[in-house]
Amino acid sequence: MNTFIKNLSDFVGQEVIIKGWLYNKRSSGPIAFLELRDGTGWIQAIAAKKELPVEIWLEVEKVSQESSVEISGKVSKHPKKEGIYELQLTNLKIIQLAENYPIAKKEHGPDFLMENRHLWLRSRKQWAILIIRDAIITAINEYLHQQNFVRVDSPVFTPNACEGTTTLFPVPYFDLGTAYLSQSGQLYIEAAIASVGRCYDFGPVFRAEKSKTKRHLTEFWMMDAEAAFVEHDENLKIQEGMVRYVIRYCLEHCREELEILERDVEKLKKADAPFIRLTYEQTIKRLNELGSDIKYGEDLGNDDEVMLTKNSEVPIFVEKWPKDIKAFYMKIDPQNPKAVLCADLIATEGGGELIGGSQREDNVDFLLERIKKEGLNEKDYQWYLDLRRYGSVPHSGFGIGLERAVRWITGVEHVRECIPFPRTIGRLYP
């Protein structure tokens, strides 16, 4: 009977067929231990020479690391480990014999591993990261649908920038001049709220920043959400609810993967509690007290974010930033005309900024004034201004970078491990 490794608990005492790859092999005289994976999990198959036909034992001896195989065996419980199962091998067919697999059982440098990313993905830790990445995507989709959001995808080619053109990739676009690879779908899903009320997109975006930090990619995945009749405070509640939902989902569904990555799950459990809110002014004051030389009007650097959350068990919202350092579409705080109703969510444990969001300016005259002040081309934003001319309502939105969320949940050091094939300023291969 063909089955997946994750379902072996249903077949104890029965013979099954597993199709997958040989991850590792070790032998002790007449006994061989074959570690297999099939994408759903990992299993050890035990081959005893005395119990196998000669031709099958010869295949056991011949099979090499990363060969693709079809193995038959009887499912049994591990004699010492609860919830772990083994296969007592009865047959082995080699589908393709792999020779001289380049990633040996030794330490390799990051450049070598990234050059062989197409193969490195097969390792146990990289597998675990991919599974958790998928779980985070699932959790975000589930939560947003529970909150009555509808997925409405936005274009990758755009005629203008969302937040200025300095970080965009220009692309020749037929006879229409220059297009840009999208850095955010926000402006487009703002249009869709007048159709579906609450919506989000989820796809790749591109930033041409020449950043070499552990948190930056050139191509990454972003979820942008927008909601009609939602103002600043409710916007933060929706964001917090989503992040806490993601934490709970991963703790429930990814226990094995988090264990493989040696993630301290107690810290994740503690993060599932009411988040802290600080205004930008309070944040600058606190950072100065902690020893940072950051000044009012400056953006938070990586060191500032780490310092701010070092002694916090929960993420921190930094809200109501100076309008001069934020995007033109953010609504001015009625209590402080120098600030806008926005917030960045800073993760614990050096996770950095996870989410950026704001209440959007819904008055067409105020928005047009901001566009002119920013030196943007008014014609490029006529369709965006139309959204304020025909049925404008208070509305808010936010975006979360998927790979940063993966980095925080998994606890891995570098964001390049949080996407299958990373694109950075120094890497376009494989």
N, C-alpha and C positions, 0 to 999 in steps of 0.2 A: 504494500500500500504506500503510495507517494504521500508525503506529508512535509510540513515545515518544522524546523527545529523548535520554534516557539510552542508548537502544539504537542510535543512529545509526552507531556504529562498525561495526555488522554490515551496513550497507547502502551502503558507499562505492561510488560509481559508479552507484547505482540511484536511481530517482525514488520519493519517499515523500510522504505527507501528514501534516502536523503540525497538530493542533488545540490552540489555546491563546490567549494574550493578547500584544498588542504592548507590550513594556516600554519600548522607546525607538526612535526613528527619527531618522536623519540622512541628508542627501542631499548629493551633490556633482554638480550638473548632471544629466547623464543617468544617474547611478548613485545608487541608494538603498540604505541599509543598515538593515535591520529586525531589531531584537533581540527575540527571542521567548522565552516561557517556557510550559511546559505542566505544571508541578508536579514533573516529574522532572528538569528541568535547564533550561539556557539555550542558545540557538543564534542565530547571526547568519545572516539570509537576505539574499542580495545580489540586488538587482533591477536589471537593465540595460535601459534604455528601448528600445534598438535591437533587443533580442531578445524583446520582449513585444508582444502585440497592444495597440492603443491603449486599449481599454476596461480592460485589466488594469493598464496603467500609470496610468490615471486613478484606479483604486482604490488603487494604491500611494501616489499623491500625497494622496489623501483620507484614508486610514486614520490614526487618531490614537492617542495614548498610552492604553493600557488597553482599546482595542477588542478584542473577541473575534474571532478569525479562524481560517480554515482555509487553510493554505498548502501548496502543492505545490512540490517542488523536487528537484534532483539533489544527492545528498550528495557532498561533496568534503572532502579533508583541508585544514586551514589551511596556507597556503604557508610559514609561519614558526614556528608553535607546535605542538610535538609533542603528540598526543593530543587536539587540538582540531579540531572539524569544522564545516563551513559548509553552507548550502543555496544552490544557484544557483536562484533563484526562477523557476518557470514559470507559477504561477497563484496568485491571491489572492482569497479570498471573505471579505467582511466579514460576520460573524454579527450583531454589534451594534456600531454606531459610538458610541464613548464621546465625550462632549463636555465640555470644561472640567474635566478631572480635577483635583480640588482640591489634590493633593500635587504641587507643581511641582518642577522640578529646581533647588531652592535649599534653603538651610538653614531648617528649621522648628523652632520651640520644642517642648519635650516635651508641654506642655498641648495644643497643636494636634494633634500626632501621636497622643496618647492619645485625643483626641476623635474622631479619624478612624482609630482602631485597626483597624476593619473593612477599611479600605483600606491602611493602613500595613503590614499583614501581607504584602502583595504585594511589598514591597521585597526586594532581594537579601539584605540582612543579616537581615531578619526571617524570610525563607524559610530561611536557613541555620540560624538558631536553632531553628526548628520541626523541621527535619530532625535536628539533633543531639539535641533533646529526645526525639524518637521513638527514636533510636539508644540513648539512655541507658535508656529504658524497656525496650527489647528486650534490652539487655545485662543489666539487673537480673533480668528474667524468666529469661533463659537460665542465668545463674549460679545462681540459687536452685534451679531445677529440676535442675541438675547436682549440687547439694548435697542433693537429695532433699526439697526443700520443695514443698508443694502450695498452690496459691492457694485461699484460703477467705475470701471477702469479708465484711466486717462492716457493720452497719447505720449509716446516716447519722443517723437519729433515735435518741437514747439517753435513758434515764430519769435518768442521773446522769453526773457528770463522771469523767474519767480522772484528772485531777490538780487537782481543786478547781473551783469554779464561777465564779470571777471572770473568766474569759476565754471564757465560753460565750455562744452566742446562744440565748436562750429562744424556744420556739415553742409556741403554744397547741395542745394535742393532744386534740381532741374532748372527751370527758367524763373523760379520765384526767389532766387537769391540764396541767402544763408539761413539755414534752420539750425536749431540747437538740440543736443540731446538733453532730455528733461532732467532737471535737478530736483523737481518736486511736482506732483500732480495736483497740488492744493488748489490752484486757481481754477482748474477744470472741475474738480468735484464741488467747489463752491457753486458752480452753475447748476449742478445736479440736485442740490438740496431743494430747489424750488419745484423739482419733479417728485423726489422720493422722500424729502424731509431730512433724513439722516443717511449719510453714505460714506463709503471709504473706497480707496483703491489700494492695491498691493502689487508692487512690481519693482523692476530695476530702475535706478536713477544714477546719474553720473555727475561727478564733481571734478573739475580740473585743478583743484588745489594741489600744490606741490608739497604735500604733507607726508612726512615719513614716521608718524607716530604709530604706536601699537593699536590705535583706535581708528585709523583712517584707511579707507579703500577708495579707489577711483570709481569703481562700479560696485554698488551695493543695493540691497533691497530695502524698500521703505513702505510702511503703511501710513497713509495719510487719511484722516477722518475729518468730516465736517458735519455739523448739526445745526439745523434751523431752530430758532427760539431757545437756544442754549447760550447762556452768558458765562462770564469768567468763572464764577465759583462752581457752577455745575460742570463746566468743562474739566476742571481739576478733579472733581469727584469721578467723572467717567474715566479719566486717565488712571487714577489710583485704582479704581475697581478693575481695570483691565490688567494692570501689572500684577496685582495681587492674585487675580484669576490665573495668570500665566504661571506664577510661582506654585500655586496649589496644584495646577494641572501637571506640571513637570514632576513635582514631588510624588504625585500619585502614579503617574504613568511611566516615569523614567528612572525608577530606583536603581535598576541594574546599570544603566548608562552613567548615572551620577556616581555610583560606586566605582566603576571603571576609571572615571576621571578623578577619583579621590576628592570629590567636592564635599566641603563641609556643609551638609544639608541643614545643620542646626542654625547656621547663619541665614539660610534662605527662609527657614521657618520663622525666625524672628523678624525678618523683613516683611512678613505678611501681617502687618499691624498698621494702624493709622499713620500716614506719612506726615512729616514735619513741613510746615510752610514758613518761609522767611521772605521778607521783601528784599529787593536788591540792596536797599540801604542797610538793612539789618545784616545782610550777608557780608557786605564790604566791611562793616564795623566789626563783625565777628572774626573775619579773616585777618584784619589788622591786629586784633587782640591776640590771634594765634601766631602772629609773626610774619604774615604776608605783607608785601609792600604794594599790593594792588590799590589803585586809586579809583575814586568814583568816576564813572564814565568808561571804564575799561571792562573788557570781556573777561570771564573767568578762564584762567589757564588750567592745564591738567593738574599742576601742583595745587592750585587753589581748590579744585574740586575734590581732590584726595584729602586735603587738609580739612575741608568743610565737613566731610562725611566720616572722617576717621573714627570718631567716637560715637557715631550714630548707628543704631541697629536697623533703621529704616531709611529709605530714600528721602531726599529733601527737595521740595519745590522751592525754587528761587523765582519769585514773582515780581511783577510791576517794575520792569527794567526802564532805564532812561530811553525815551523815544528816539533820541539821536543815534543810538547804536542798534536799533531794531528795524525790522522791515516796514515799508510804507503802509501796508494793509492792516496794521495792528491798531486797535481802537485806543484812543487816549483815555487814561484813567480820569473819570470825572472828579475824583478827589485830589488829583495831582496832575495838572496839565503838562508837566515835564516827563511823565511816565506813561507807559502803555500797559494795557491789561493782558499781560503775557506771562508765561512761566516756562522755565526749563526744569526738568526733573533729573536730579543728580543721583546716581546709584551708589550704593555702599561698596566697600571693599575695592575702591579704585575703579569702579565700573564706568565712571564718567557720566556725561550727559546721555540719557536714554531717550528723552522726549523733549520736543520743543512745541509749544502751542500758544494760542492766543485767542481772544475775542477779536473778530474782524470788524473793520470800520464799515458801517452799513449806510452812512450818509454820503451821497454821491459828491456833494460839494467839498466836504472835508477830504474825501479820498482823492479827488482831482487835485486839490491843493497839495497833498502829500506827494503825489506823482510828479507834479511840476517841481516841487522843492527838491526831489531826489534827482532831478535832471533826466527823468525817463521820458521816452517818446509817448506822448499822449495817444497818438493814433494806434500804437500797439496794444493799448489797454481799453479801447473803446468797448469791446465786447464785455470786458470785466466791469466797466462802469455801467453798462446796460443792466447788469444784475442789481444795481442799486436804483436804477430808474424805474424798473418794472417789478413792483412787489417786494421791495427790500424789507428784510426783517433782521432783528438781532441774531447773530450766529457766531459760532466758535468752532475751532478745529485744532488738530494737533497731528504730529507725525512721530513715529517711532522707527528708529533704525534697527532692522532685524538683526544684523550681525553684532551690533553692540549689545542687544538683548541676549543673544546667544552667548557672547563672551561673558556677560555677567552671570547668567544662570549656570554655565558650565564651569566658570572659574579659570578658563584657559588664559594664557598670558597675552597672546597676540590675536587680533581680529582676523588675520589672514587665515587662521584655522577654522573660522566660523562660516566660511562660504566655500562651496566645493572647489571652485577654480578662481582664486583671488586675482584681481586686477589692481596693481599699485603703480606708482610712477616708475618703478623699475622692473615691472614684470608683466609680460603679455603672453607668456608661454607656461604651461601648455594651454 
